[in-house]
Amino acid sequence: MDLPIDHFRLLGVSPSAAPEAILRRLEARCDSPPDQGFTHEVLLQRADLLRRSADLLTDPADRGEYEAALLRLSESHPNGTVGLDLPTSSEVAGLILLWEANGALEAFQLARQGLQPPQAPALGSGREADLTLLAALACRDAAVEEQDQRRYESAAQLLIDGIELQQRMGKLPDQQRQLEDAVQGLTPFRILDLLSRDLGDQDSHQRGLTLLDELVVARGGLEAADADGDQPGSLSQEDFESFFHQIRRFLTVQEQIDLFSRWFQGGAADAGFLTVLALTAAGFSRRKPEFLEQARDRLQTLANADLDPMPLLGCLDLLLGNVKDADRHFAILRDPDLQAWFLNHPGDRLAAQCEYCRAWLERDVLPGYRDVDASGADLDAWFADRDVQGFVDRLDRKASRQIGAEEISLTWAAAGDASLAASSEAAESDQDVDSEDADATPLWQQRFWQQSWFRPAAAALALVGITVAGVGLVRRNWDPAPLLPETASLSAEEQDDDRVDEKQELDAASSPADDEPIASLKPDLDPSAPAEPLLSDAPTEAELQALLQGWLDAKALILSGEPADLSVVAREPLVKRVELERAADQAVGRSKSIDASITTIEVVDRKPLRIELLAQVAYSDRLQAADGTVIDETAPTDFSVTYVLGRDGTQWRLHDYIPGS
């Protein structure tokens, strides 16, 4: 074997070492052989090779001749080395000395080669055992040298080669396990190494994405509850967040959307919010509002108790031109500092919302992607974009058609005139044509252009945005209950303005049998006036049931044509909804007699400013013409209804209900 090492390096002395220093070094090396488990025979051969080098270097004539040979080689081959020609019996000992002389990579490669046919030693021989052990030790040290040079993927590949060799030999399970632990510990560094390379190296980039996916899945998500760092190669949550924060900037926004979506679908709830941010960043940077719509839909499906979704929903609705819903979401904020910032903003509500939205984009949304410019969020450019305007206009037309169809349907039902069906279709068609051909700027756009919302607010920006820790995970309490004074509104329950009327839902679910004598099933209908305002800080179940009964009784009185003060028990939107229903009946000379009573209630969720109840309601009604003729009626039926109460100042009122839930 031609060993790629010279006598000076093999012995561990400098080329200028005196004979006395060489002899001292020889003695030290012979007295401290490696103790990893090599055979006694190979250690004797190692000592013999050391003495041969010392004999050559301490003999003036032999040393002079050897140094002249080294000089000639360096002149003709500047990068060459004088190889030591070793007999076959001393090859393993020479490789051990090469490994000890910091030639771990060469020692591993030559040891692995020596274990391959036709050079493979006899099975069970000492030579086989020594080469197998040396290959494991040299492989691990070579990987450390590569890691010190920040060549993490190269280090990992060396370890993988060593593991495969140990698996084939099947002799040293402990050494194999150490190699496996080492390659596992390199995983985060490999990912960073591969992903930070130029995007032109797609093979490396895709390998990095695969490793990242495997790492997150193996640890159970972005926030693994048991990630304490005790297992070999595992990261504590703090270390993982730091690592994830570093690699995000090497991922494109679409890559992050794909990864986060896959992790979320696999059960990693924390990835759901990052998907929302990535979709928003992609949509805003590329002027693709459909991505923002996807982000809003995804946000509404998240069930994270630590996240308040209202300001985020407000921003997304604002960017989609839905100013009404945005205002409602911004009215329900948990953070008192954020509430105070909005209340103290020098501009109007829309100006404050736009400023908050811009800061949110710049601080929490746009940073952290390889292909997204995070230098600034230009809302002017966003709303001036033709694609954005076209998308929002389509949303406006869709909403107008829905509202128009519902109003026509209500009028048609109130009049009892089938001919209005054709009119509703014609009206909807005309509305579509008018919307398509209208030259006027949409109202939402006019409203935006009338605002001067790009005001300097350096101090205010300290309060806006959402705190992003380490990996950018947002940590806020998800509690839509708190309501701001004078702008009280619902949270998640009131995100649908077109919710069907409670009575219509109940009617749809309860049609009496054709052969049932309807009139004979009706009890006497005798609603009462609503109760006094509920002002208790912690209402009892009896008080809550009384409030709900007051709502049902007052509603029944109004629909029957009698006066009642619904504002005692319900907020204004619900009151107007009942008044609209009564106006439709009155227009065609009819009235409703309703008998509804709360039989049981269950408190589903109770907070200082919000209470959610699940109630069982016994319900029946009768629709009568002006002469008292019964037009239709609903047989007595029991239903489940979810009621949401909110505290407006000191008074509890009904804020919303969800029939049939």
Secondary structure, 3 states (H helix, E strand, C coil): CEECCCHHHHHCCCCCCCHHHHHHHHHHHHHCCCCCCCCHHHHHHHHHHHHHHHHHHHCHHHHHHHHHHHHHHHHHCCCCCCCEECCHHHHHHHHHHHHHCCCHHHHHHHHHHHCCCCCCCCCCCHHHHHHHHHHHHHHHHHHHHHHHCCCHHHHHHHHHHHHHHHHHHCCCHHHHHHHHHHHHHCHHHHHHHHHCCCCCCHHHHHHHHHHHHHHHHHHCCCCCCCCCCCCCCCCCHHHHHHHHHHHHCCCCHHHHHHHHHHHHHCCCCHHHHHHHHHHHHHHHHHCCHHHHHHHHHHHHHCCCCCCCCHHHHHHHHHHCCCHHHHHHHHCCCCCHHHHHHHHHCCCCHHHHHHHHHHHHHHHHHCCCCCCCCCCCCCHHHHHHCHHHHHHHHHHHHHHHHHHHHHHHHHHHHHHCCCHHHHHHHHHHHHHHHHHHHCCCCCHHHHHHHCCCCCCCCCCHHHCCCCCEECCCEECCCCCCCCCCCCCCCCCHHHCCCCCCCHHHHHHHHCCCCCCCCCHHHCCCCCCCCCCCCECCCCCCHHHHHHHHHHHHHHHHHHHCCCCCCHHHCECHHHHHHHHHHHHHHHHCCEEEEEEEEEEEEEEEEEECCEEEEEEEEEEEEEEEECCCCEEEEEEEEEEEEEEEEEEECCEEEEEEEEECC
